[in-house]
Amino acid sequence: MEIKTLTETNTLAIRVTVPVSDLSQTMGRVYGEIASHMQERGISFAGAPYARYYNMDMKALDVEIGFPVAKPAVGTDTIQPRVLPAGKALVDKHIGPYQKIEETYNRMIAYIDEQKLNTNGEAYEFYLNDPAETKPEELETEIYFPVAG
């Protein structure tokens, strides 16, 4: 776990509200829709797919799902150009199945509390490998908590 300085990142994303039970299916659909849009328009991927969580309400997650792009890109009615802001973030890597990611979150939240870090209530996840091609115990997810200072 470490504090990193992040640069501003342009993305294309769709923001949805979804119960956690439907998240995996929703992500698959959204990533496919955005990837098709990018391919049709020759927009290059500039990093791993991500999800930006604006809350932690498991019954109604407010989540932005998308891909980093090299420069601002044109969206559609549903696919919007977005920006992950520059700044500092507490970062850790979860290795293992998504069903156990809460363990990494709990460790990070405990660290935030111990160090008295100020967060904005958001968290990002970057999915470093494909769950369709990777064993669950080998999945890698980077988790970011933006922090002040």
MDAnalysis code that builds the backbone (N, CA, C; Angstrom):
import MDAnalysis as mda
import numpy as np

u = mda.Universe.empty(447, n_residues=149, atom_resindex=np.repeat(np.arange(149), 3), trajectory=True)
u.add_TopologyAttr("name", ["N", "CA", "C"] * 149)
u.add_TopologyAttr("resid", np.arange(1, 150))
u.add_TopologyAttr("resname", ["MET", "GLU", "ILE", "LYS", "THR", "LEU", "THR", "GLU", "THR", "ASN", "THR", "LEU", "ALA", "ILE", "ARG", "VAL", "THR", "VAL", "PRO", "VAL", "SER", "ASP", "LEU", "SER", "GLN", "THR", "MET", "GLY", "ARG", "VAL", "TYR", "GLY", "GLU", "ILE", "ALA", "SER", "HIS", "MET", "GLN", "GLU", "ARG", "GLY", "ILE", "SER", "PHE", "ALA", "GLY", "ALA", "PRO", "TYR", "ALA", "ARG", "TYR", "TYR", "ASN", "MET", "ASP", "MET", "LYS", "ALA", "LEU", "ASP", "VAL", "GLU", "ILE", "GLY", "PHE", "PRO", "VAL", "ALA", "LYS", "PRO", "ALA", "VAL", "GLY", "THR", "ASP", "THR", "ILE", "GLN", "PRO", "ARG", "VAL", "LEU", "PRO", "ALA", "GLY", "LYS", "ALA", "LEU", "VAL", "ASP", "LYS", "HIS", "ILE", "GLY", "PRO", "TYR", "GLN", "LYS", "ILE", "GLU", "GLU", "THR", "TYR", "ASN", "ARG", "MET", "ILE", "ALA", "TYR", "ILE", "ASP", "GLU", "GLN", "LYS", "LEU", "ASN", "THR", "ASN", "GLY", "GLU", "ALA", "TYR", "GLU", "PHE", "TYR", "LEU", "ASN", "ASP", "PRO", "ALA", "GLU", "THR", "LYS", "PRO", "GLU", "GLU", "LEU", "GLU", "THR", "GLU", "ILE", "TYR", "PHE", "PRO", "VAL", "ALA", "GLY"])
u.atoms.positions = np.array([
    [0.848, -1.164, 0.000],
    [0.000, 0.000, 0.000],
    [0.895, 1.229, 0.000],
    [0.548, 2.205, -0.857],
    [1.351, 3.414, -0.931],
    [0.517, 4.585, -1.427],
    [1.008, 5.794, -1.158],
    [0.386, 7.005, -1.687],
    [1.089, 7.323, -2.998],
    [0.304, 7.480, -4.063],
    [0.850, 7.821, -5.377],
    [0.281, 9.165, -5.815],
    [1.060, 9.858, -6.649],
    [0.588, 11.082, -7.287],
    [0.092, 10.712, -8.672],
    [-1.157, 11.030, -8.939],
    [-1.794, 10.657, -10.203],
    [-1.861, 11.849, -11.141],
    [-1.739, 11.568, -12.427],
    [-1.960, 12.596, -13.437],
    [-3.402, 12.496, -13.922],
    [-3.897, 13.576, -14.464],
    [-5.256, 13.575, -15.000],
    [-5.346, 12.547, -16.132],
    [-6.436, 11.783, -16.137],
    [-6.624, 10.721, -17.135],
    [-7.963, 10.911, -17.836],
    [-7.919, 11.041, -19.152],
    [-9.147, 11.111, -19.947],
    [-9.725, 9.712, -20.091],
    [-11.050, 9.629, -20.060],
    [-11.709, 8.336, -20.207],
    [-12.966, 8.487, -21.059],
    [-13.491, 7.354, -21.462],
    [-14.847, 7.256, -21.983],
    [-15.572, 6.309, -21.053],
    [-16.756, 6.701, -20.586],
    [-17.418, 5.914, -19.549],
    [-18.931, 6.066, -19.609],
    [-19.577, 5.135, -18.947],
    [-21.019, 5.177, -18.718],
    [-21.218, 5.122, -17.212],
    [-22.047, 6.027, -16.694],
    [-22.336, 6.042, -15.262],
    [-23.712, 5.422, -15.045],
    [-23.766, 4.461, -14.127],
    [-25.006, 3.734, -13.853],
    [-25.208, 3.602, -12.343],
    [-26.426, 3.317, -11.963],
    [-26.742, 2.922, -10.592],
    [-27.264, 1.497, -10.675],
    [-26.630, 0.597, -9.920],
    [-26.913, -0.828, -10.057],
    [-26.698, -1.538, -8.721],
    [-27.524, -2.538, -8.389],
    [-27.234, -3.316, -7.181],
    [-25.962, -4.149, -7.403],
    [-25.211, -4.387, -6.359],
    [-23.957, -5.130, -6.480],
    [-24.195, -6.508, -7.110],
    [-25.363, -7.087, -6.901],
    [-25.662, -8.408, -7.475],
    [-25.686, -8.385, -9.001],
    [-25.911, -7.222, -9.610],
    [-25.958, -7.094, -11.072],
    [-24.698, -6.454, -11.645],
    [-23.723, -6.147, -10.792],
    [-22.560, -5.377, -11.229],
    [-21.744, -6.085, -12.307],
    [-21.420, -7.342, -12.107],
    [-20.589, -8.067, -13.069],
    [-21.230, -8.086, -14.458],
    [-22.499, -8.407, -14.514],
    [-23.212, -8.448, -15.793],
    [-23.268, -7.050, -16.422],
    [-23.534, -6.041, -15.618],
    [-23.590, -4.667, -16.119],
    [-22.238, -4.242, -16.661],
    [-21.164, -4.565, -15.930],
    [-19.827, -4.195, -16.394],
    [-19.522, -4.832, -17.744],
    [-19.824, -6.112, -17.892],
    [-19.567, -6.784, -19.160],
    [-20.278, -6.100, -20.316],
    [-21.532, -5.750, -20.114],
    [-22.315, -5.072, -21.159],
    [-21.730, -3.698, -21.474],
    [-21.437, -2.923, -20.431],
    [-20.931, -1.565, -20.616],
    [-19.554, -1.571, -21.273],
    [-18.645, -2.419, -20.803],
    [-17.320, -2.476, -21.424],
    [-17.438, -2.834, -22.902],
    [-18.322, -3.765, -23.242],
    [-18.524, -4.139, -24.637],
    [-19.044, -2.980, -25.466],
    [-19.997, -2.239, -24.922],
    [-20.575, -1.093, -25.633],
    [-19.522, -0.008, -25.883],
    [-18.738, 0.290, -24.853],
    [-17.711, 1.329, -25.002],
    [-16.608, 0.861, -25.958],
    [-16.177, -0.386, -25.834],
    [-15.124, -0.915, -26.718],
    [-15.572, -0.867, -28.173],
    [-16.814, -1.213, -28.448],
    [-17.332, -1.149, -29.822],
    [-17.306, 0.281, -30.338],
    [-17.745, 1.211, -29.505],
    [-17.736, 2.632, -29.871],
    [-16.311, 3.085, -30.204],
    [-15.356, 2.699, -29.366],
    [-13.969, 3.103, -29.580],
    [-13.409, 2.500, -30.855],
    [-13.682, 1.236, -31.096],
    [-13.179, 0.580, -32.312],
    [-13.769, 1.215, -33.558],
    [-15.059, 1.500, -33.540],
    [-15.720, 2.106, -34.697],
    [-15.132, 3.467, -35.038],
    [-14.640, 4.188, -34.051],
    [-14.132, 5.541, -34.258],
    [-12.603, 5.636, -34.213],
    [-11.943, 4.504, -34.088],
    [-10.474, 4.506, -34.073],
    [-9.885, 5.156, -32.829],
    [-10.596, 5.086, -31.713],
    [-10.120, 5.660, -30.451],
    [-9.263, 4.608, -29.745],
    [-8.057, 4.994, -29.357],
    [-7.120, 4.060, -28.730],
    [-7.363, 3.916, -27.234],
    [-7.226, 2.692, -26.759],
    [-7.240, 2.413, -25.324],
    [-5.918, 2.917, -24.737],
    [-5.962, 3.477, -23.532],
    [-4.748, 4.009, -22.912],
    [-4.571, 3.476, -21.492],
    [-5.086, 2.283, -21.235],
    [-4.934, 1.694, -19.913],
    [-5.995, 0.648, -19.662],
    [-5.923, 0.080, -18.479],
    [-6.835, -0.996, -18.075],
    [-8.243, -0.445, -17.840],
    [-9.271, -1.279, -18.058],
    [-10.631, -0.848, -17.740],
    [-10.743, -0.517, -16.255],
    [-11.678, 0.389, -15.959],
    [-11.815, 0.821, -14.571],
    [-13.286, 0.942, -14.189],
    [-13.499, 1.031, -12.891],
    [-14.784, 1.404, -12.321],
    [-14.502, 2.445, -11.238],
    [-15.277, 3.511, -11.253],
    [-15.149, 4.592, -10.264],
    [-16.423, 4.579, -9.434],
    [-16.279, 4.285, -8.160],
    [-17.417, 4.164, -7.265],
    [-17.635, 5.472, -6.523],
    [-18.831, 6.037, -6.676],
    [-19.174, 7.282, -6.009],
    [-19.834, 7.040, -4.651],
    [-20.236, 5.802, -4.397],
    [-20.789, 5.438, -3.093],
    [-20.500, 3.956, -2.857],
    [-20.847, 3.478, -1.694],
    [-20.660, 2.061, -1.368],
    [-21.987, 1.442, -0.933],
    [-23.065, 1.907, -1.531],
    [-24.405, 1.384, -1.249],
    [-24.600, 0.121, -2.090],
    [-24.505, -1.038, -1.466],
    [-24.537, -2.302, -2.195],
    [-25.873, -2.558, -2.896],
    [-26.912, -1.838, -2.507],
    [-28.219, -1.993, -3.165],
    [-28.375, -1.035, -4.339],
    [-27.567, 0.031, -4.355],
    [-27.659, 1.035, -5.420],
    [-26.293, 1.694, -5.610],
    [-25.337, 0.910, -6.129],
    [-24.002, 1.447, -6.395],
    [-24.087, 2.498, -7.493],
    [-23.500, 3.657, -7.245],
    [-23.367, 4.702, -8.248],
    [-21.958, 4.544, -8.807],
    [-21.865, 4.029, -10.028],
    [-20.561, 3.637, -10.561],
    [-20.388, 4.104, -12.009],
    [-19.186, 4.595, -12.263],
    [-18.770, 4.990, -13.610],
    [-17.873, 3.873, -14.136],
    [-18.212, 3.331, -15.296],
    [-17.512, 2.175, -15.859],
    [-16.912, 2.606, -17.190],
    [-15.605, 2.408, -17.366],
    [-15.031, 2.874, -18.621],
    [-13.610, 2.454, -18.875],
    [-13.024, 3.131, -19.872],
    [-11.650, 2.891, -20.302],
    [-10.895, 4.214, -20.376],
    [-9.643, 4.234, -19.944],
    [-8.792, 5.396, -20.195],
    [-8.518, 5.527, -21.700],
    [-8.444, 6.778, -22.159],
    [-8.123, 7.073, -23.552],
    [-6.976, 8.081, -23.572],
    [-6.210, 8.093, -24.660],
    [-5.010, 8.931, -24.734],
    [-5.331, 10.420, -24.726],
    [-6.459, 10.799, -25.313],
    [-6.844, 12.213, -25.355],
    [-8.360, 12.292, -25.311],
    [-8.912, 13.462, -25.007],
    [-10.373, 13.570, -24.954],
    [-10.996, 13.018, -26.244],
    [-12.077, 12.281, -26.076],
    [-12.704, 11.614, -27.215],
    [-14.205, 11.892, -27.231],
    [-14.787, 11.742, -28.389],
    [-16.218, 11.980, -28.571],
    [-17.000, 10.784, -28.055],
    [-18.065, 11.076, -27.323],
    [-18.929, 10.033, -26.795],
    [-20.232, 9.957, -27.573],
    [-21.257, 9.472, -26.897],
    [-22.606, 9.375, -27.453],
    [-23.569, 9.896, -26.383],
    [-24.858, 9.629, -26.555],
    [-25.819, 10.024, -25.519],
    [-25.520, 9.332, -24.188],
    [-25.063, 8.085, -24.244],
    [-24.809, 7.334, -23.002],
    [-23.327, 7.236, -22.659],
    [-22.459, 7.164, -23.647],
    [-21.010, 7.084, -23.415],
    [-20.474, 8.506, -23.340],
    [-19.935, 8.855, -22.186],
    [-19.507, 10.236, -21.961],
    [-17.997, 10.359, -21.794],
    [-17.407, 11.426, -22.351],
    [-16.012, 11.719, -22.030],
    [-15.937, 12.137, -20.566],
    [-15.042, 11.544, -19.826],
    [-14.882, 11.823, -18.397],
    [-13.400, 12.042, -18.103],
    [-13.108, 12.444, -16.881],
    [-11.720, 12.651, -16.451],
    [-11.555, 12.083, -15.052],
    [-10.518, 11.268, -14.875],
    [-10.083, 10.895, -13.529],
    [-9.086, 11.982, -13.127],
    [-9.355, 12.716, -12.051],
    [-8.548, 13.893, -11.742],
    [-7.141, 13.571, -11.260],
    [-6.273, 14.554, -11.456],
    [-4.922, 14.483, -10.902],
    [-5.014, 14.637, -9.393],
    [-3.996, 14.148, -8.713],
    [-3.955, 14.296, -7.258],
    [-3.303, 13.095, -6.613],
    [-3.424, 13.017, -5.319],
    [-2.829, 11.907, -4.573],
    [-3.891, 10.853, -4.286],
    [-3.436, 9.600, -4.244],
    [-4.348, 8.500, -3.923],
    [-3.593, 7.429, -3.155],
    [-4.301, 6.817, -2.222],
    [-3.800, 5.620, -1.560],
    [-4.090, 4.465, -2.503],
    [-3.064, 3.672, -2.822],
    [-3.191, 2.613, -3.823],
    [-2.741, 1.288, -3.230],
    [-3.496, 0.246, -3.517],
    [-3.111, -1.112, -3.131],
    [-3.569, -2.051, -4.230],
    [-2.965, -3.206, -4.292],
    [-3.338, -4.202, -5.297],
    [-3.968, -5.402, -4.600],
    [-5.149, -5.758, -5.074],
    [-5.826, -6.974, -4.616],
    [-5.501, -8.073, -5.612],
    [-5.012, -9.187, -5.104],
    [-4.768, -10.354, -5.954],
    [-5.690, -11.453, -5.466],
    [-6.556, -11.905, -6.362],
    [-7.502, -12.952, -6.006],
    [-8.882, -12.651, -6.546],
    [-9.835, -13.482, -6.178],
    [-11.195, -13.324, -6.715],
    [-11.841, -12.022, -6.252],
    [-12.697, -11.492, -7.112],
    [-13.413, -10.262, -6.787],
    [-14.245, -10.426, -5.518],
    [-14.717, -11.655, -5.254],
    [-15.555, -11.898, -4.080],
    [-14.802, -11.638, -2.771],
    [-13.468, -11.583, -2.823],
    [-12.676, -11.344, -1.611],
    [-12.061, -9.947, -1.574],
    [-12.474, -9.087, -2.496],
    [-11.869, -7.752, -2.583],
    [-12.166, -6.910, -1.345],
    [-13.247, -7.227, -0.642],
    [-13.612, -6.478, 0.563],
    [-12.477, -6.515, 1.593],
    [-11.712, -7.602, 1.628],
    [-10.589, -7.708, 2.564],
    [-9.567, -6.601, 2.312],
    [-9.258, -6.349, 1.033],
    [-8.298, -5.304, 0.687],
    [-8.876, -3.928, 1.013],
    [-10.168, -3.735, 0.701],
    [-10.820, -2.471, 1.054],
    [-10.758, -2.232, 2.555],
    [-11.058, -3.240, 3.342],
    [-11.043, -3.083, 4.808],
    [-9.654, -2.702, 5.311],
    [-8.621, -3.323, 4.744],
    [-7.241, -3.001, 5.128],
    [-6.924, -1.538, 4.772],
    [-7.358, -1.108, 3.585],
    [-7.093, 0.269, 3.161],
    [-7.858, 1.275, 4.018],
    [-9.110, 0.974, 4.328],
    [-9.917, 1.879, 5.155],
    [-9.328, 1.987, 6.557],
    [-8.836, 0.885, 7.100],
    [-8.187, 0.919, 8.413],
    [-6.948, 1.827, 8.361],
    [-6.160, 1.730, 7.277],
    [-4.976, 2.573, 7.110],
    [-5.376, 4.053, 7.011],
    [-6.419, 4.327, 6.237],
    [-6.915, 5.705, 6.098],
    [-7.291, 6.258, 7.469],
    [-7.986, 5.463, 8.256],
    [-8.384, 5.896, 9.606],
    [-7.175, 6.100, 10.503],
    [-6.232, 5.150, 10.490],
    [-5.037, 5.232, 11.335],
    [-4.201, 6.463, 11.004],
    [-4.062, 6.739, 9.710],
    [-3.223, 7.860, 9.258],
    [-3.987, 9.185, 9.203],
    [-5.286, 9.125, 9.518],
    [-6.149, 10.306, 9.491],
    [-6.115, 10.992, 8.117],
    [-6.182, 10.181, 7.069],
    [-6.209, 10.714, 5.705],
    [-7.623, 11.182, 5.368],
    [-7.714, 12.226, 4.571],
    [-9.016, 12.728, 4.119],
    [-9.293, 12.212, 2.719],
    [-10.422, 11.535, 2.558],
    [-10.824, 11.034, 1.246],
    [-12.056, 11.799, 0.779],
    [-12.379, 11.656, -0.502],
    [-13.570, 12.322, -1.038],
    [-14.753, 11.363, -1.146],
    [-14.615, 10.160, -0.598],
    [-15.704, 9.190, -0.630],
    [-15.743, 8.327, -1.875],
    [-14.829, 8.568, -2.804],
    [-14.776, 7.772, -4.026],
    [-13.681, 6.716, -3.925],
    [-13.831, 5.678, -4.724],
    [-12.784, 4.675, -4.901],
    [-12.787, 4.271, -6.371],
    [-11.620, 3.974, -6.904],
    [-11.496, 3.478, -8.275],
    [-10.915, 2.076, -8.215],
    [-11.304, 1.258, -9.165],
    [-10.680, -0.048, -9.367],
    [-10.241, -0.136, -10.818],
    [-9.002, -0.568, -11.026],
    [-8.497, -0.857, -12.374],
    [-8.289, -2.363, -12.456],
    [-8.828, -2.974, -13.490],
    [-8.808, -4.427, -13.648],
    [-7.665, -4.791, -14.591],
    [-6.580, -5.337, -14.024],
    [-5.331, -5.511, -14.750],
    [-5.274, -6.761, -15.608],
    [-6.213, -7.688, -15.409],
    [-6.277, -8.852, -16.292],
    [-7.733, -9.250, -16.497],
    [-7.965, -10.094, -17.472],
    [-9.305, -10.428, -17.936],
    [-9.860, -11.627, -17.168],
    [-10.993, -11.463, -16.460],
    [-11.544, -12.593, -15.704],
    [-11.976, -13.758, -16.594],
    [-12.189, -13.501, -17.874],
    [-12.559, -14.588, -18.797],
    [-11.350, -15.451, -19.150],
    [-10.143, -14.907, -18.935],
    [-8.915, -15.622, -19.317],
    [-7.979, -15.889, -18.143],
    [-8.378, -15.502, -16.937],
    [-7.505, -15.583, -15.769],
    [-8.196, -16.361, -14.655],
    [-7.449, -17.228, -13.990],
    [-7.996, -17.952, -12.839],
    [-8.369, -16.948, -11.757],
    [-9.473, -17.180, -11.051],
    [-9.900, -16.224, -10.014],
    [-8.804, -15.878, -9.007],
    [-7.997, -16.854, -8.606],
    [-6.962, -16.576, -7.603],
    [-5.805, -15.745, -8.162],
    [-5.766, -15.550, -9.493],
    [-4.702, -14.764, -10.117],
    [-5.179, -13.403, -10.623],
    [-6.447, -13.063, -10.419],
    [-6.959, -11.763, -10.847],
    [-6.246, -10.649, -10.100],
    [-5.925, -9.560, -10.800],
    [-5.240, -8.418, -10.203],
    [-6.101, -7.170, -10.379],
    [-6.388, -6.527, -9.256],
    [-7.195, -5.307, -9.247],
    [-6.464, -4.252, -8.442],
    [-6.180, -3.105, -9.058],
    [-5.612, -1.982, -8.308],
    [-6.761, -1.142, -7.779],
    [-6.679, -0.805, -6.496],
    [-7.705, -0.005, -5.838],
    [-7.097, 1.348, -5.455],
    [-7.825, 2.410, -5.770],
    [-7.371, 3.782, -5.503],
    [-8.399, 4.490, -4.634],
    [-7.932, 5.121, -3.563],
    [-8.746, 6.035, -2.767],
    [-8.104, 7.414, -2.903],
    [-8.726, 8.343, -3.632],
    [-8.165, 9.701, -3.674],
    [-8.102, 10.285, -2.261],
    [-6.977, 10.950, -1.951],
    [-6.783, 11.560, -0.636],
    [-6.335, 13.005, -0.805],
    [-6.670, 13.826, 0.166],
    [-6.266, 15.236, 0.139],
    [-4.814, 15.380, 0.546],
    [-4.192, 16.397, -0.025],
    [-2.814, 16.715, 0.405],
    [-1.768, 16.218, -0.435],
])
